[in-house]
Amino acid sequence: MSVTSQTHNPPRTTPRQAGRTTGSTAATTAGPSGVLSGVRTWFVGLRQQLRRPLASYYLLLGGSTLLLAIGLMMVLSASSVYSFRLHGSSYYIFFKQLTWVAIGIPAAWLASRMDTRWLRRLAWPAVGVAVVLLVLTQTSLGFAVNGNRNWLALGPLTVQPSEIAKLAIIVWAADVYARKERLLADPKHALVPVAPVIVLICALVVVQHDLGTALVLFAILLGMLWVVGLPARMFGIAFSAVGVLVFYLAASNAERMLRMTSFMDPFADFKGAGWQAGHGLLGMASGGIFGKGLSASQQKWGNLPEAHTDFIFAVLGEELGLIGTLLVLCLFGAIAWAAIRLASTTEDPFVRYVTAGVTIWLMVQMIINIGMVLALLPVIGIPLPLVSYGGSALVPSLIGLGLLVGFARNEPEAKAALADRRQGARAGRATGGLRGRRGGASTTPTTGPATAPGAVSAGARRTRPAASGRRR
């Protein structure tokens, strides 16, 4: 038998069989273990990105910008019917909100560029102005809206001083705590003078019949006391006192008592006290997963009171569905995470306390507002930060977030990363310009006699060091 006949030739694989083999391999890779591996890899990459020096800066800036854009879009949609009925134009309220945005964005930019030394100098005057404005609401300059005398008319401008007071007490308390950093282990220094002043401001707000804002102010106080390390037993006493006070204030007013009791089952008195909360739940439930589409809400046609202010989240859930509401929650979560990271890593106590105060303020308002819409909390008239209509609430919120963006950008590691990025961009522009000049010189036709090869090499050798020096 010949050698050729004894040689074993492997079977050939046809293109169709090769396709089946590749498909089975891909199916095996794309199985449950492959999906889990991909998710794990994604989370590892996300964690690495969040550890970068500029992560807090970009999350604060991007989250705030997206929430502001969503807010403008939802104010236009939620207020269109109400605005047309009252003012003859579907865009009247939207243009007013756009005006406040045009005021708030430059104010936030200035706040992000302000030196902390100048900011601390403004702390005491700011809280003084806030107290004076709150007192003026009880004079002829003040007027009531929906039973709350918490508005002030200053010529053509109407403001809500309690919103200004939120930011003022945060900056002022942060300045006091930064000056007393070494004494805060003593509860007396943690409480005085911050607690008496904020309690006084809360009392002025309660006199305006605005219990919701007073609760937010008190939450800011408790949050900042927790940040400075007040003993836990003091919080138990504070919560007990506040609980008794809230129950007394609710029981002393029939409308407040009705609000406190109707939210647990709004459909029990759907035509009465449960009307607003019930229609908020109907709007959220009818949105489904993906929503009815922008401007397709039915509740905003008169069924849902305050659709563009306190209950704008219900319209958002109806029009954008579960996906839209989760997006808003994720953006608030991103802002909170970035702010907590900034407060935990900064070495400046003033920056730490301002960051903590602003974060507590915005997150508490967000939780209360969404809790009202979901009938988990009583309706107490708290707007959704950056999303609800209202310039008195929007401008201080933007300034507070502008401060946080400036703090994040001025952290040592973030500042070094931005400097390296700017230096790299300048080097890239310089290199691109140099290459452009070289390309232009090489394509220019020569009309003189041909140059000897040796001369060209020598000239190139003479120009290389200079070119490399320009690159550096």
N, C-alpha and C positions, 0 to 999 in steps of 0.2 A: 504494500500500500504506500502511496506517495506521501510525502510530507505535507503537500498542499491539501490533500484530502483529509488529513487528520487535524488540520487547524480549525478551531472553533470560531466562527464569526458571530458576534453579538447581534441580536435582532434589531433591525432598524425601527426607529420611532417616527411615526407619521406626524405631520403637523397637527392633525386632529387629536392624536393621543397626547402630544405635547401640550396642547391647549387644555385637555382635561387635567393633566398633571399640574399645570400652573394654577388652574382654577381651584383644584383641591387644596393645594398649598396655601393659596390666598384665603380660602374659606377657613382652613385650620388656624391661620394667623389671625383672622378677623373674628375668631370665636370669643367666648366670654373672657378667657385669660388675656387675649390680645386687647380687648376693650379696656379691661382693668389696668393693663400695663400702659395703655395710652392715657387713661385718666390720671394714673399715678405720675406719669411723665409730665402731664400738663400742670398738675399741682406743684410738682417740684420746680418747674420753670416759673410758675406764678410766685412761689415763695422766694425764689432768687430775685425776681423783679421787685418784689415788695421790700427786699432788704437793701435796695440801692439807696444812696443818700438823697436822691431827689424824689423818692416815691411819695412821701407825704406832701410835698409841694404840688406835684402833678395831680394827686388824688383830690386834694382840697380845691385846686383850681378847676379841674375837669368836672368834679362832682357838682360844685356850685354852679358852673356854667350850664351844665345839662339840666339841673333842676330849675334854673331860671328860665331856660328855653321852654321846658315842659310847662312851667307856670304860665308863661305868656300865651302859649298855645291853648291851654285849658281855660284861661280867663276869657280869651276871645270866644271860645265855644260856649262856656257856661253862662256868660253874661249877655250873649247876643239877643236873646228874647227879652230879657228884663230891660236891657239897654234900649231896645227899639220901642218897647212899650212906654218907657218913661221919658226918653229923650229924642225919639224919632230916628235914631241911628243905631244900627247894630254894633257899631265900632266905637261908640262914645266912651264906654268904660274901658275898653281895650286901649284906646289912645291915652286915657288918663294913666293907666298902669304903665304904658310905654314911656310916658313922661317921667314917672317916678324911677323907672329903670335907667333912663338917661341921666337922672340926677344921682342915682345910687352907684352906678358903675364908676364914674370919676371919683366919687367919694371913697369907694372901696380901694381904688388904685392909690389915692393919696394916703389912705390908712396903711396900705401895704408898704409904702415908701417912708412912712414916718419913723423917726428914730424913737426908741423906747424912752429916752430921757425926756423928750418933748411930750410924749404920751403921758408919762407919769406926772409931769407938771400940770397937765389938763385934768387930772383925775379929780381933785378936790373941787375946782370950779364946775366940772360937769355934774357931779352929784348935787351941788348947790343949786344949779340951774334946774335940774330935774325936780327937786323939792319945790322950788318956786313955781314951776309950771303946774305941778300937781295941785298946789294951793290955789292957783288962779282958776282952775276948773270950777271951783265953788263960788266964783264971782260972776259978774255979768258977762265976762268973756267966755265962760263955759256954757256948753249946751249938752243936752241928753240925746242919745241915740239908742233906741230899743230899751229904754228904761235905765240906761247907764249914763250918768253924767260924767263922762271921762273924755270929753272932747273939748278942744280949745280953739276958738276962732281968732286968728291973728291977721286981720285984714282979709285978703282973698284966700289966705292959706288956713286950712284946718288940720290940726295935728292931734295925736293922741299921746299925751306926755308919759303915760305909763310905759309905752314902748321905748321911749328914749331912756326912761329910768332903768330899764333892764340892762342896757349896755353900760350906762353910767355907773351903776353899783358894782358891776363886774370889774371895770377898770379901777375904780376907787378901792374896792376890797383887795384886789391884787396888789395895788401899790402899798396898802397898809400891811398886808401879810409879807410882802417882800422886805419892807423895812424892819419888821419884827421877826424875821426868819429864825433867829436864834432863840427867841422867847416863846415860840409856839408850842413847846412841850407843856407849858402851863395853860390849862384851859381858860383861865381868866384873860390871858393875852389873845387867845384865839377868838374869844367871844366879844371882847371890848376893843374898839368901838364898833366893829362891823355889825354884830347882831342887833344892838339897839337902833342903829341908823336904818337898817333894812326893815326891821319890824315897824319903825315909824313910817317908812315909805309904804309898806304893806297896809298899814292902818289908813293912810291917805287914799289908797286905791279902794279899800273896802268902803270908805265913805262915799265913793263914787258908785257904789253898788256893782263893782266889777270883781266878783269873787274869783273868776277864772284866772285873771291876771295876777291877783294877790297870791293864789296858789303857786303860780309859776315863779313869782319873786321869792316865795318862801322855799321852793324847791332849789332855786339857785343858792340861797343861803345855806341850806342843809348840805348841798353838794360841795360847796367850797369849804365848809367846816369839816366834811369828811376828807377832803383832799389835804387839809392842813393837819389832820391827825387828831381830831377831837375824840375823846373816849366814847366807846359805844353806848355806855349807859346814858350819856347826855342825849343821844338820838332817841332813845326810848322815851325820855321825858318830853322831848320836843314833839314827837309824833303823838303822844297822848294829849298834850296841850292843844295841838293843831286839830286833832280829831274832835275834841270837845268844842273848840271854837267854831269849826265848820258846821257841826251839828246844830249849835245854837243859832248861827247866822241863817242856816237853811230853815230851821223851824220858826224863826221870827218873820219870815217872808213867805207868803202863800205861793208865789210864783216859783221861788227857789225850791221850796219843798216839793212842788209838783214835778220840777225837773229832776230832783234827786230820786224820786220814786218811780217816775214813768219810764226811765230808760231801761229798767229790768225787763219790762214787757211792753214795748211801745204799741203793740197791736191790741192791747187790752183797752186802750183809749185812743184808738187810731184817729178818730175825728177831732180829738182834743189835744191833750198834752203830748201824745205820741205821734202826732202828725209828721213833724220834721224827722225824728229818728226813724220812724217807720218807712217813710219815703226814701231816706238814705239807704236803708237796708234793701228796699226794692230795687233801687238803682244799682247797687253793688251786685245783687243776685242776678239781675237780668243781663249783666254784661258778659257772663260766661267766661270762657278761657281767653278769647281774642277780642271781645267787645263788639259793640254794634258799629263802630267806626266813628271817626271824628265828626263832631257836630250832629250826631245821630241820637243824642240823648232825648228821652221822652220826659224825664223828671224835671228838666230845666224849663219846661213850658208852663210853669206856674205851680206845680205840685210841691216842689222842694224849695223851701225858703232858704235864703242865703246860699244859693247854689254856686256863686262865684267867690264866696268868702269862706265861711266856716265849713261848708259841706262840699267844697270843690273836689275832695277826694272821692265822694260818691259819684259825681259826674265823670271823673277820670276812670273809675272802675266800670261804669256803665259803657263808656265809649271805647276804652282801651283794654278792658277785661282784666283778667288775672295777670296777664303778661305785663300790662302797663303798671298795675299796682306793685308788682314785685320789682319792676325796674326802679320805681321811686324809692321803695324800701332799700334796695341795694345801693342806690346813690347816697341815701342818708347813712347807711352802714359804712360806706367807703369814707365819707367825711368823718364819721365818728372814729373809725379805726385810725385814719391818718392823724387826727387831732390827739387821740390818746397816745399814739406813738411819739408825736412831737412833745407832748407834755411829759412823757416818761424819759425821754432822752436829753432834753434841754438842761443846761446847767444854770440858766438864768431863772431865779424863782419868780420874778414878775411875769415872764413869758409863760411859765408853767401854770400860774394861777389864772391868768387871762385866758389861756387856751382851755383850761378845765372849765372855767365859768361859761365861756361861749358855747362849748360843747354841751354842757348840762342844760343851758337855756334852750338851745335849738332842739336837742333830742327830747327833752321833756315836753315841749310844745308839740313836736311831731307825734309823740306817743298819745298825748291827750286828744289831739285832733282826730287821729285815726281811731282811737278808742271811742270817741263820740260818734263817728260815722258808723262804726260796727256795733253800736249800742252796748259797748262794754263799760262806758263811763257816761255820766250825765252830760247833757248839752250845756256847756258853760261858756261858749263863745270864744274859742281859741283858734286862731288861723293856722294854716299849715305853712311853715316857713318857706319862703322863696316861691311858693306855688299859689297861695291864696291872693286875692286882690287886696290892695291896701298899701299906700305909700308909707304910712306911719310905722308899719311893721316891716316893710321891705327894706327901706333905707338903713335902719339900724342893723338888720340882719346882714346886709351886704357889707357894711362897715366892719362888723364883727368878723365875718369870714375874710375880709381883706386883711385885717390884722393877723389872722392865723396864716394866711398865705405869705405875708411878709416875714413872719417869724420862721416859717418853714424854709423860706429862701435864704434867710440870714444865718441859719445854722452852719457851723464851721465846715462840716463835710459837704453840705449842699452848696455852700459858697465856693468851695474848692472845685467841686464837680462842674459848676457853671463856669468858673474861670477857665478850667481845662477845655470845656466845650467851646467857649468863645475863642480861645487861643487856637484850637484845632480848626475852627471855621476860618479864622484869619489866615492861617498857614495854607489851608486849602485854596482860598481865593488867590493868595500870592503865587502858589504853584501853578494854578490854572492860568493866571495872567502871564507868567513866565513862559509856559508852554505855548500860549497863543502868540507871544512875540517871536519865539523861536520858529514856530510854524510859518509865520509871515515872512521871516527873513529867509527861510529855506526855499520858499516858493517864488521869491523875487527874481526875475530873470536878470542875468548879468550880460552887459553889453561890451565889457572890456575883454582883454586877452585872457585865455585860459590860465588858471593858476596851477603851478606845479604840484604834484602829489605831495611832495615833502613839505611844501609850504602850508598846505591844507592841514596836514597832521600836526605841524608845529602850532598853527593857530588854534586848532582844537584843543591841544594840550594846554595852551595858555589860557583859554577861556573856561575850561572845566572847573578849576578851583573857584573862580568868581561865581559861576552859576550855582555850585553847591553851597556857597556862602549865602546866596540870595534865598535858597530854599530854607535854610535854617532860620 
